[in-house]
Amino acid sequence: MPKFEATRRVSHTPEQMFALVADVESYPQFLPLCEALTVRSRKERDGRTVLLADMSIGYKAIRETFTTQVLLKPAENTIEVKYIDGPFKYLSNVWRFEADGVGCTVRFFIDYEFKSRILGAVMGTMFDRAFRMFAEAFEKRADVIYGAAPRVQG
């Protein structure tokens, strides 16, 4: 049920932003709610990489872990996340990075629903806030990794 979509212009290249989002092991260092992330498997095929990853999220006394399949498509500057197991009924997430001349446009989309209405009520509001902070968290991380660049309007 909850969906969130954001479009943001950043001062970094599509390739830089793709690499940053693809580096899932670093998420606990900077991503809101993410406490741990473990890549269970990594397979290369046809110029794409498929990861199976466990992400642990937490808010106050609540901790949950869920498993996703992450499909990295560098030729398309796209990352697709599919839900495998955990506290959700479903979760689908897509990142797209499009060159715009000065930097790139980052498109973020997520659609999810918790299995438990109680968990959804407790975590839902925090998740919504966290997703709104994701784009900014990744942009700040890009500035740390690649160096701050003048901000792009948009």
Steps between C-alpha positions, in 0.01 A plus 500: 500500500752770597689632199766763481659653194770768483687668219812694584769669292850455638846625405651154453504277192252217448788253529611645834149492643441148367823379666402668826153342516640164380743497796236353730752385761563868587135581574528459880757783502258765377148379419213581740363195688759262347688326781666216306520362150648166396541382142430125497588446135623690197472367143612663177317426178451678168660823625271506801552415865241326717538532878308322772515726805366513856429847638434560869300809581420646838302772664496538877447147644382346172743302283414318177707323237390440145651339191503650153636421158688799360548515123777737392477609134801727440441535123156646580604683819211323673471305825193285571422353842255212544375376834575138598421454871431690822234723658349630176211376287696647211774750426617629164768766456655651186783751458573669165788736427464718190769731358385860475816677386608654829462196723209262501139455594440234764159332494406297807182294531388266777172317556451284810259369759568336836338162573401613848263794538652570840853508362375709209347751740815519713760494222297650215533864601870461571554317169325779312726758666809288438420457129465875468850531647654226280570722199667760719700233686633359172581847368692587817683166478592578137646833613712317759619234253539707182540850640240770540396665176291812448133416552286449193167683493192285458 
